[in-house]
Amino acid sequence: MFQPESEAMPREQLEQVQLDRLNALLARVYDRVPLYREKFDDAGVRPHVETLADLADVPFTVKDDMRANYPYGMFAADRRDIVRVHASSGTTGQITVVGYTERDINNWADLMARTLACAGANADDIVQVAYGYGLFTGGLGVHYGSERLGCLTIPISGGNTRRQVQVLSDFDVTVLACTPSYSLLVAETAEEMGIDPRSLPLRIGVFGAEPWSENMRVQIEERLGIRAIDIYGLSEVLGPGVASECMEQCGLHVNEDHFLIEILDPQTLRPVPDGQPGEVVFTTLTKEGIPVIRYRTRDISRIIPGQCACGRTLRRIERITGRTDDMIIVRGVNVFPSQIEQVLTGIAGVAPHYQVVLGKRGSMDTVEVHVEVAPDLAFDEVRELEALQRTVRAEIASALAVSIDVKLVEPRSIERSEGKARRVVDLRDTEGV
Ligand code: DLL
């Protein structure tokens, strides 16, 4: 462990630390951020809690609050104390800006060193950082953590996949950091270049920034000959370094000394019992630049009850199933792309490249899963393809309790991404017009 005194702190002590930090934070934001002062006053809430449970009375923060206060309105530190900004990868509309003080950057480096150590890395490792550098938090986030842990750090950033493979091979890289979908493109490209990725010294992948399934993990691990570790975070809360898997690979430890987590029913916004899925809500406990109070992430996960064999006392969440925004409702059934992925990646004959395409037929919304057939399958064997299509449909229907149309497409026809993969393509506004 990089910081055993924090990562394995007795729960009672941790909760006291959380309470103290929470009260300092509430006072700070009430004092410095007009939005919070207004929200607290409107709700009749004092910037002080007696117990952690009292946080339930404090108003939420949502992405629109950040947009409305663009760019600096939610900063809780003086402008001259902010030393860096990042911005969220906003899919639509205005980006949201987050600021870090020197102390924030320092804590972030510690948290990312924790993350990498949690994944099994140490100062002997050579880390290729293939997350994008820039306003996205992935590149610089991993970079600082890797240096803090003492690893040899290669700031290659995303893209130029053939060069990624060359560096991976020539520099004896042992840890690859990128999105899980990009790791597959790296593997595919290595194979095309005549390099067997399994023969490289690479041993760990720290993959995140997008949902991925357990079966996808198995495929990546086999294809690259590595242990693939899930890392989670979001710019509004920090960037990567909020929660990450350890080598036990059974849930992501939340860095609870820095982030208070709640799992709430997205409809009622009341807490769900441990073990039940719900929306993840975070309160930052140590951030100075742009702390957030009860930030609604829209990500769905659940607390995994019980202790982890690794000795960390930080509670674990299950891998993120998806975002409430990405959830598709098919004839009344809620479906996340990652659930479809879990089914697809368990079927021989299809490749782990897919998209869920939303369209319109007349006034009816349609949903179709496009998935590539495996490169070794003859794409012109009609009967074989028909059988495969039936299998995929049946497997999806049995796993998700709803039938979804399936279209098999040619190998390499689905766009590859160098960052976050686009799993849902919405053609509803462009079709039939
Ligand atoms: O994606 C931060 C990050 C960078 C995390 C590198 C991990 C590695 P944003 O661009 O603000 O920040 O996007 C945050 O991405 O709310 C989730 O919906 C999704 N996400 C991030 N990590 C995971 C993960 C970065 N491990 C949004 N599994 C979050 C599933 C993830 N979804």
Boltz pocket constraint, residues with backbone or C-beta under 6 A from the ligand:
constraints:
  - pocket:
      binder: B
      contacts: [[A, 87], [A, 88], [A, 89], [A, 131], [A, 137], [A, 138], [A, 207], [A, 208], [A, 209], [A, 210], [A, 211], [A, 212], [A, 230], [A, 231], [A, 232], [A, 233], [A, 234], [A, 235], [A, 236], [A, 239], [A, 240], [A, 241], [A, 297], [A, 299], [A, 319], [A, 320], [A, 321], [A, 322], [A, 323]]
      max_distance: 6.0
